[in-house]
Amino acid sequence: MGGLFSSGFFVLFAGLIIAATVARIAKRNAEVDKAMKHFLENFAGKAMTFGILGLFWLFFSFEEISFFGSRFWFLFWAVGAVYAARKLYIHWKKEMPEERLRRTMNAAQNKYIPRRSR
């Protein structure tokens, strides 16, 4: 790999780790609902995993360790990243609105259920 490619990959993998850290900090925000917290937790875990795996691959490639620095590991990384991004997209577009709707319906029903007074 040339200097431009390795620098670009380093920026990509470091950016994933930084994005995961930002997502973990944003998850602690009190204004975020539970569906968004769940999404941010999923995103942070996947981004951190793929960022660290990518940095390991880049390190082994830079040190010219033949097996662990091989190009096919990047192919596995890319396929896994596309699969994880697809799962996150499905969660964002389909599951989050359903979860929010379910929570509002439960809140609307629960206001009529008698509670024990304290």
RANOR-V614374 format. One record per residue. N is the residue number from 0. RES is the residue in one small letter. PSI is psi as a letter, one per 30 degrees, with the letter a starting at -180 (NA if undefined). D_CENTER is the distance of its C-alpha to the mean C-alpha in Angstrom with 2 decimals. Layout:
N & RES & PSI & D_CENTER
N & RES & PSI & D_CENTER
//
This chain:
0 & m & k & 27.30
1 & g & l & 28.74
2 & g & e & 27.93
3 & l & e & 26.23
4 & f & e & 23.82
5 & s & e & 22.96
6 & s & e & 22.54
7 & g & e & 20.28
8 & f & e & 18.06
9 & f & e & 18.11
10 & v & e & 17.09
11 & l & e & 14.16
12 & f & e & 12.90
13 & a & e & 13.86
14 & g & e & 12.17
15 & l & e & 8.71
16 & i & e & 9.83
17 & i & e & 11.31
18 & a & e & 8.50
19 & a & e & 6.61
20 & t & e & 10.16
21 & v & e & 10.84
22 & a & e & 8.17
23 & r & e & 9.76
24 & i & e & 13.07
25 & a & f & 12.69
26 & k & f & 11.95
27 & r & f & 15.40
28 & n & k & 17.08
29 & a & f & 19.85
30 & e & f & 19.91
31 & v & k & 16.57
32 & d & l & 17.26
33 & k & e & 15.92
34 & a & e & 14.14
35 & m & e & 12.12
36 & k & e & 11.57
37 & h & e & 10.32
38 & f & e & 7.83
39 & l & e & 6.75
40 & e & e & 6.87
41 & n & e & 4.83
42 & f & e & 1.81
43 & a & e & 3.93
44 & g & e & 4.99
45 & k & e & 3.79
46 & a & e & 4.30
47 & m & e & 7.13
48 & t & e & 8.39
49 & f & e & 8.83
50 & g & e & 10.16
51 & i & e & 12.55
52 & l & e & 13.62
53 & g & e & 14.36
54 & l & e & 16.34
55 & f & e & 18.21
56 & w & e & 19.12
57 & l & e & 20.25
58 & f & e & 22.28
59 & f & e & 23.99
60 & s & e & 24.71
61 & f & e & 26.18
62 & e & f & 28.30
63 & e & h & 29.43
64 & i & j & 28.77
65 & s & e & 29.52
66 & f & e & 27.57
67 & f & f & 24.23
68 & g & g & 24.38
69 & s & l & 25.19
70 & r & f & 23.73
71 & f & f & 22.88
72 & w & e & 20.05
73 & f & e & 18.37
74 & l & e & 19.06
75 & f & e & 17.35
76 & w & e & 14.29
77 & a & e & 14.42
78 & v & e & 15.01
79 & g & e & 12.12
80 & a & e & 9.74
81 & v & e & 11.65
82 & y & e & 11.53
83 & a & e & 7.80
84 & a & e & 7.88
85 & r & e & 10.95
86 & k & e & 9.77
87 & l & e & 7.30
88 & y & e & 10.47
89 & i & e & 12.75
90 & h & e & 11.22
91 & w & e & 11.53
92 & k & e & 14.99
93 & k & e & 16.57
94 & e & e & 15.47
95 & m & e & 14.84
96 & p & e & 18.34
97 & e & e & 19.92
98 & e & e & 18.67
99 & r & e & 19.91
100 & l & e & 23.15
101 & r & e & 23.66
102 & r & e & 23.32
103 & t & e & 25.81
104 & m & e & 28.15
105 & n & e & 28.14
106 & a & e & 28.85
107 & a & e & 31.65
108 & q & e & 33.15
109 & n & f & 32.91
110 & k & f & 34.98
111 & y & f & 37.99
112 & i & k & 37.66
113 & p & k & 40.07
114 & r & l & 38.74
115 & r & k & 40.72
116 & s & k & 41.89
117 & r & NA & 41.58
//
